[in-house]
Amino acid sequence: MDKTENNGLDRRGFLKTLGAGIAASASLYGCSSEKKTAYGDPAVSDKAIGEMTYRESLTGDKVSLLGYGCMRWPMTKDENGKDIVDQERVNELVDYAIEHGVNYFDTAPVYLQGQSEKATGIALKRHPRDKFFIATKLSNFSNSSFENSKKMYEQSFKEMQVDYIDYYLLHSIGGGGVPSFRQRFVDNGIIDFLVKEREAGRIRNLGWSYHGDKETFLYVLDMDVKWDFVQIQMNYADWKTNDAEFLYRELEKRNIPVVIMEPLLGGRLAKLSDHLVGRLKQRRPDLSVASWAFRFAGHFPRVLTSLSGMTYKEHLIDNLKTYSPIEYLTDEELEFLEETAQLMLKYPTIPCNDCKYCMPCPYGIDIPAVLLHYNKCVNEGNVPKDRQDPKYREARQAFLVGYDRSVPKLRQASHCIGCNQCMQHCPQRINIPRQLHRIDEFVEKLKQDTL
Amino acid sequence: MNSKIRKVLAAVFFTLVTLLFLDFTGTLHAWFGWMAKIQFLPALLALNVGVVALLVVLTLVMGRIYCSVICPLGVFQDIAGWLGKKAKKHRYTYSKPLTWLRYAMLGLFVIALVAGVGSLVALLAPYSAWGRIVSNLFSPLYLWGNNLLAHFAEQAESYTFYSADVWIKGGATLLVAIFTFVILGVLAWRNGRTYCNTICPVGTVLGFLARFSWLKPVIDTSKCNSCGLCARNCKAACIDSKTHSIDYSRCVVCLDCIDTCKKGAIRYVHRAKSADSAQAPKVDEGRRAFMTATAIATATGLVKAQEKKLDGGLATIEDKQIPERTTPILPPGALSARNFHQHCTACQLCVQVCPNQVLRPSTGLMNLMQPEASYERGYCRPECTKCSEVCPAGAIRPIDRAEKSSIQVGHAVWIEQNCVVNTDGVSCGNCERHCPTGAIQMVPKDASNPRSLKIPVIDTERCIGCGACENLCPSRPFSAIYVEGHEVHRTL
């Protein structure tokens, strides 16, 4: 095993006499294989996973820093071609996660077209109840009457086959401001009901998830209810450029545990532009691009858990490694991530996290697919500014061909009529019709060669 | 000139003309589009005097070499005949000319042409018959092959290949193509060039000229032992070995007889010259076999078409249906319905290259198989002038992008009760947003309330009939805005 580069070169010299470039490449190949470690790619091996880092809740729960987001379970098709959760794979993922110390599972009645709670429940039912904490939400968006909200709450117990819920959230507060919040949770009396449920022990921790403005945030935070936790969107890209730092500091001040959602911005912080990937990898070639985002999220002490919707086992393993145990960021690394966030602003991606809350579009458009294709092209440098762009021809081909591949023609942006029905559903508050029309105009210019 | 050169030239022409119908990207047309434009009938209809004169001179010098090299339908029959000869050697016999039938068919053709019965003209035109066979029977295989490559390219993150839709553009045309293919294939397999020497109007015209051609295959009676081998291998059935005569109106100058004759008694010379002994070159059967094998391999290399999976969170989209148009829409460059129908031989070349799935063969009896436009699958995009570039017959005249943007082929009509502004109570304006000429504007539905939802109004003077509005209208299955064709196109 102690063969060095020199030996390789010697052999290369020898082979060279036999002739040509084939020999040269063969000797290089020989070199690298001699250096290989005992097991394959460390990125997909679980041997590097150590002890999970845990944080304590107000009720004394020891919660794993990695929480499982149940919004992106693997899907498959049933015999009628309908999308259904691939239960077998979900079970495998849950087993693996629990085996490696993950104990927080976050779902909601509306996820995966209403299938998430049930699938999560089935997978967790196979484990002792004291091995995991379950979090679900009151998603009373369309009908916020007391009766309907209560029914939704009770249904969650049935779906997940549990008799208590560890973490219960008022789902997505902030859209529509204070009036909307009061209408959904206060005026109908549901908040009083939930507080009583907490007293009765059926809810162990009561909190809320938040997408909105500062005013509503402070209003809810300081109302006359004791909050056990709050879930916010926090990551290095949002830290300074959005309100994330402000939200976190307010919660820290009040000593309220913070659950992090979108630590990876729906995967966008794992799929950076080539330039940024190079930047991160250059600094730590052993770490995945995504792990930087998770280290950032777990860096702050008041963070209880950081949620990740892991569809693939490779993602799960990578995240487990990041948090087992967490390697805290140095001050210099924090600064480095802040610089990275500033650089990201130069790549004007649309902040879509593929949560699919906007779907289905009544006119058949695949909104997230269009936005994600656009973002992909932005990151890959395939959104030329004009025809003088030296890469124009290539980029045009990549954008247009890739567009037809990612989105069927009938579901493309050109069919957006601007009815605005999607807008109220977007937690990232993207002006979807405006973005779709902008992308459509860009596509037209590419097609007509008039950019 | 010998049969070997003839075969190589025929293979080149045949392959490239066929590829013109298969290449949906339009790259090949830039280089070999002229091969469609030198086809006799399209050139004649396009009043392409130069080409017609050239072909006449060619025939007067060399005989019906056109039928053996340039005409793809002729070469197709040679391939079928060659396969037939494999099954049974020396299978042809001399037959008496059916001159009455030939001139009757030519007469019928001319009458149809003058009377404007486009469907009959199209049915008899040889090059177009091949175009229909390729576009209807072979093109799907080609596209499926392409889509397989596109599938692999997608896996490899490459953008070189992109997939194309395979769809039946016209049922009647497909049937005609199948019948033509089967009937001509069987006829050629059994008897060689029967079609060319009885039905084909181009064959009759060129045959008349070929009787006076400078070069001809001539039998040297001093060497001929009347074995009859030449006659039994003549696919045109035009050699009467008993009288040592050749019917030059039917001879397609394949020169196979020269190779067959063991005595070297036949030579391709000017008739006045006497024959001297020269060795006939051996036929390169291997090359020919290779060419055919390649053609067959392409045809059989079919693969399953892939379907795009849809997420369950997507609303279903109903297919659009063709609205009842009073006047059919013809592509810009067609000038008028009259000009278009007089020139078009329904070869399907424009249908094949249309990247937006707008053109398809019509089903009307008078103009069966001649293309027309419709906008359920796409619209006539402003940057595209493909059909006008490829048309060999002058049915669609060449236009550039600037001209296209000002040619009015029809005008849009709004159907109030279909519009989603009325049916769904939502704001829309997708027609206005995509109109390339700004012919549509949105005005408040309620004139007294400027904040009411807006409906489209059309300035028909600015509308060019491209169909962007019709295609992108959210109303399904019938759009709330559709295009009516114009009989005479106008330049705005």
Interface residues (C-beta under 8 A of the other chain):
Chain A: M75 K82 D83 Q113 K356 M359 P360 C361 P362 Y363 G364 D366 A369 Q397 A398 V401 G402 D404 R405 P408 K409 L410 R411 S414 H415 C416 I417 G418 C419 N420 Q421 H437 K447 Q448 D449
Chain B: E154 Y159 Y162 S163 K308 L310 D311 G312 G313 L314 A315 T316 I317 G378 R381 P382 E383 V420 D424 V426 S427 C428 G429 N430 R433 H434 L472 P474
